[in-house]
Amino acid sequence: MKRKILNDLMKWKEAPHKKPLIIKGARQVGKTYIIREFAQEAYEDLVEINFERDLEFIDLFKKTHNPKDILQYLEVAFMDKTFDRNTLFFMNEIQACSDAWTSLKFLAESFPCDIICSGSMLGVAIANSTSFPVGYIETWQMYPLSFMEFIEALGMKENVIQSLSDCLLNNLPVMEVLHNKMNDLFKEYMVVGGMPEVVNKYIETKSFKETLLVQRRIISDYLNDMVKYADGSERIKVRECYQSIPLQLAKENKKFQYKLVKSGGNARYFDASLNWLKDSGLVNLTYRLKTIDKPLEIHKESAVFKVYMADTGLLVSQFDESVIKELLNGNLGVFKGALYENIAAQILSMHERELYYFEPNTSSEIDFIIYYKGEICPLEIKAGRNTVSKSFTNFVDKYNSQYAFRLSQKNIGTNKENVSYVPLYMLEMLLDQEKI
């Protein structure tokens, strides 16, 4: 399965002064698989240790952070391996050994192999660590498969994807039959999501029923992780917050409400739990802006936000099977809009965007506000092809937006207010083309 991060890893390998690399991300997004595939393609050999399985190495790093001592022990433990620049040293499940990431500060300065680390709930471990070697390592976030990765896995030819990209770049409508097919594939992506095991099951069976079983098992694994990795009283609260997300998004006002998690709940009680979910890579938070002005960061309301699941397929899997059929047929009412917002938040987060929304009054809302080509840019997300929105038009007029995009099932185009219509399946392409 082809992943874009593999190209980034190749560039990292060729960098003249690279640092040890930590890849974090939610469980089962494919971190271990892609690191092993990268090692197979780019190196002559791989040395992998797993701190949850190979407990002897925890003792090693507890006793020493000296690169010479660590190397000597590894050479004895892996006598069939050569430790040089042609070998990748992979420390898996590194969250189970805080001494190992402390040692990265010293390994970065004198170790013969390139080093990559990864692990489950690693973002949580890093956020709670006081010994993380800031400045001595490089940290990346890995996400579920993007839509482009999804359709490539299904067998979409590169020339077709390139023709779509050319249409977007030149502001030309996509051939209608292809446009309709892409909308259908995007709906499939929303149902299947981007978890590699789920995508593989869908490719193998073409059955949403089969993928649903895998998705619900992954959710069960996440809930078990919350018990395993969250501290003390947070274990129950983290689960309660996560399990409330479908209900939060099913209502018309999608602002996160603590009372829906637990009667009498408040920010003081649940804030740490939400931060845990964010650090784990399981959710994306979108904050409301008090006003529209640069820099956006200082105008966010930290106490007012929406919470989206990091994988829309996992969100869909939390509802009855009939929801899948209704989504594919376009008959989900209010909740359909929530799913399309969730997938937009997912795509924007994959491109490392900070997420904001704007609510100038109780009757109007701009779904997302981002930076695009350095300018403040509003995004409106529509589930169907009806893209009429007075509040969005008023926003564009009031703030004289240089860039404004309506994302829906409608084809490429521009209206008289200089608002660009872009199919939602092209949001990923739009962000990729930003610097062109």
N, C-alpha and C positions, 0 to 999 in steps of 0.2 A: 504494500500500500504506500503510494507516494505521498510524502509530507514535505511542505515547504521548508520546515525547519532544517531539513537535511542540507539544503543549499546554504543556509546560514552557518551550519556546523562546518561545512567545507571551507567557508570564508574564515571562520574562527581558527581552523587548523593552520591556514596559510598566514595568519597575522604574525608579524615578526616578534612582537612582545606580548603575546597572549598570556592571560592569567588563567588559573584553574576556573572551570566553569561549573556553576550549579544550575541545574534545570529543575524548577519546581512546577507544580501544577496539580490539579485534582487527581485522585487515584483513578487509574485505568484510562487516562488520556493517551497512553502509548509512550511514556517516557523511556522505560527500560527497552522496549522494542526498538525505538528509533536510535538510541545510543548504541545498541548492539549492531544494528544495521550500518550505522555510520562507521563503527570500528571495522566492520567487515569490508567496507568499500574503501576506507581511507588509510588503514593501518595494516601492518603485517601480522600484528598479534593484539590480543585483548587480555588484560588481567582484571578480573572482576571479583570484588568481595562484597558480601551482603551482610550488613551489621545485625540484621535480625536473625540470620541463619548461621553465620560464621562468627560465633561469639568470641573465639580466640583473638580476633582482631580488635575487639573492644578493649581487651586487656592490654594489647600492644599499645594502643593510642593513649590509654590511661597512664602507662608507665613512661612514655616518651613522646615528645614532639620533635625530636631531632631527626631531620631528613635522612642522615646517614644510618642511624639505628633502624629507622622504619624500612629503608631500602634493604638493608642487610637481612632483616627478618623476612621481607617479602621474597627476596632471592632464594632463601631456604625453603619457604612455603611453596614457591612456584619455581622449582628448579628447571622445569622445561621451558621457561619463558626468558626472553631477553629484555632487560629493562633499558630501553633507549628511546629515541625520538620516533621510532617506528612502531612503538607499542603504546596503546591507550590504557591508562589506569582508571578504572571505573569503580567508584565507591557508591554502592547502592544502599538504599535505606539509611542514609547517613544521619537522619534525624535521631536514630537510635544510639548515636555515639557523638555527643557534643564535643568530646576531646578531638575527634577526627576533623571537625571543621575548624576547631581552634588551630590544629596543626597545619591547615592550609596556608596560613600566613607564612610559615617556614618552608613548606613544600613548594610554594610559589617561587621562592628565591633559589632553591637548589634541589631539583628533582629531575631525573633524566627523561621522564615520560610526560606527555600531555595528560591532564587530569580532568575528569568530568565526574560530578556527583549528582545524585538524585535521590528521591525518596517520597514516601507517602506522607501527606499532611506536612510537608517540609516548610511550606509558607507559615504555618502555625508555629512550628519549632523555631524558625528564624525570628519571627516577631516577638517571641518570648525569651530569646536568648540575649545574654549580656556578653557572650564571648565570641559573637560572630565577627569574623575578620574583615570588617568593612574596609574597602580600598585595596585589598589583596586578591579579591576574586571578582568574577563577573557572574551576574545572576540573570537568568532568563525565565520567563513564564511560558509554559506550554499549554495549549488549549485543545479542545476537541477538534475534529476535522472541520475545516471550513467548507462552505458550499462548493467552492471550486475543487477542493480535494475530494469531496463527496462525489461530484459528477465524474471526475477523472477516475475514481475507484469503480464507478459504474461502467466505465468504458467510453466516456465522451472523448472524441478525438480533439487533439490539440488545435487543429486548424479551425474547428467550429468555435472553440473558446476564443481563439484569436480574432475571428470574425465578429464575435460579440463585443470584444474589447475595442475593436476598430469602430464599430457603430457608436459606442459610448464616447470614444475620444473625438469623433467627428460630429456628434449630436445628430445621428441619423437613426431613424426607426429600424428596429430589427424586423426581418421578414416575419410576417404575422404568424405563419405556421410554426416557425422556430420559437417565436416569442411565447406562444401558447404552450408549447412543449416545455420551455424553461420555467414558466409559471407552475406547471404541473410537477416538474422535478423539484422545484423549491418547496412545494407543499409536502412532497415526500421527505425532503430533508428536514422539514420542521417536525414531522412525525418520527422519523428514524433518529435524528440528531447526529452528533459527530463522534460519539464514543466508538473507538475502533472495533471493539468486539461486536457491538450492535450493528455497525455498518457491514462487517463481514458476514454476520448472520443474515442480513437483508440481501446482500449480494448472492449468498448461497441459496436462500429459500424464496426470496421475493414475497415474504409473508410478514405482514405487520403483526400478526398474532405471535409469531415466533420471536420477532424482535422485542415485543412487549415483555416477554418472559425474561429476556436478558436485561432489559432496562430496569425492571422491578427488582431483579437480583442485585444490580449495581446500587440502586437506592438502598436496599437492605444492607449492602456492604458499607455504604456511607453512614448509615445510622449506627452500625456496629463500630465504625471508626470513631464516631462521636463519643461512644462509651469508652473506647480504648484510649483516645488521645486528649479529650477535653478534661479539664481539671475539676475534681470534686463536684460541687453543686452545679457547675456549668454544663455537665453532661446532659441533664434533663432539659435545661433551658435551651441549649443549642438544638437539640432534637425538636423541641416545641416550635422554635422559630423556623427551622427548615420545613417542618411539616405544615406550617401555616401559609407558606408562600402561594400554593395554588388558590387558597381561599382569599388571600390578599389581592391577587390579580383578577379574581373572578368578579369582584365588585366594580362598580362604575368608577369610583374614585380609588385609584390604585395606590395611593399613598399608604405606606406601611403603618399599620395601626397596632399598637401593642395589645390593646384590648381583645383583638382577634386571636392573639397567641394565648392569652390567659386573662380571665376576668380580673380587673384591677392592675394589670401589668403596666409598666412604665419604662421609660428610657433607662433609668438608673438600674432597674432590675435586669433588663435584657441587652443593654449596649455591648457588654463584653461578649455575649453570645453571638451577636451579629458580626462583631469584629472577627471572631473566631471563624465564622462561615466565610467571610470575605478573605481572610488570610489563607484559608484552606483551598481557595479557588472554586468553591461550590456555588457562589452567588456573585452577582454584579449589582452594585448600588448606584442609583442615579439620584443626585441631590438637586433640590429646588434652588433656583437662583433668586436672590432678592431684587436684583436689578440687572440690566444688560449693559455691561461696560467691561473693558479690559483692565486688569486681568480677571477673567471669570472666577478664578480660584478664590479670590477674596470676597466674592459675593455669594458664595454658596451658603445655604442654611443647613448646618450640620444636623439639626434636629428634624428636618423634613426631607424625606427621601422615599424612593420606591426600591423594592428588592426583586430582582429577576434571577431566575435560575441560570447557571452558566451553560447549561445545555437544554435547549428547548424540547428535544425529544424526551428527556427525562421528566420535564414538566408535563408534557402530554401524557406520559405513562402513568401519572398519578390520578388520572381520571378514568371513568368507565370506558370500556372499549368502544362504545358508541360514539365517543368524542372524536376518535380517529376518523370514522366514517363522515361525521358532520364537518370536520375540518377539511377533508379532501373535497367535500361537496360545497364548502363555503357557507355553511348554515349554522354558525355558532353564536350569532348575536354579539353581545358585549364582550364575551370571553374571547371571541375571534380576534378582536383588536388587541387584547392583552397578549395573545400568543405572537402576533406580529410585532408588537413592541418588544417582547422578550427576545425574539430572534434578531431584531435590530440591535438591541443592547449587547447581545452575544457577539455579533459581528464587529461592532464598534470596540468592544473590549478586546477582541482578538487583535485589533490594530492599536492597542495600548492607549485608547482614548479615555480621558476622564469624562464621565457622563453627567450631564446636567439637563434639567428641564425647567420650563418657565410657565408660571401660572399668574398672569397679570390680574385676573379676577376669577370668581367662582364659576363663570360660564365659558371660559376660554383657557386653552393650554397649548403650549408648544411642546411636542413630544420629546425632542432632544435638541440641545444646543451644544455645538462642538466648535473647535477651531478647524477651519478648512483653508489651506493656503495662507495661514496666518491671520485670517479674518474670522469674526464671529459669524457662525453659520447655523441657521435654523433647519431642522429636519422634521418633516411631518410624515408619519407612518399611517398608511391606509391599507386595510385588509383587502379591499376590492378595487374596482376601477373608477369609482366615484371619488373624485379628488377635490370637490368643492369645499372650501373652508375659509370663511370670512375672517376668522381670528388669525389664521396664518398669513393671509394677504395683508391684513392690517399691520401685523408685526413687520413684514417685509417693507411696507411703506414707511412705517414710523421710524425704523432703525436703518433705513436705506441699505438693506443687506446686499452686499456684492454677490454673495453666493447664497442660494436658498434652494432646497431640494424637497420635492414631494416624492416619496417612495411608496409604490403601490404595485398593482398588477398591470398598470397602464404602460404603454410603450414609451419610448424616448421622445421627448419634445420639450418645448418652451412656450409658456403663455405670455400674454401681453404685459404682465407684471414682472417679467424676467425671472420667473420661477421655473426651475428646471424639473421636468418630470423624468424620473429614473425608475425603472423596474426594481423592485426590492431585491430581486436575485442578482442585481448588478451593484449593490452597495459595496460589496467587497472589492469589485473592480474600480469603483469610484474612488475608494480610499487608496488603492494601489496606484492609481493614475494621478494622485494629488500633485506629485512633484514633476510631472511631465509638462 
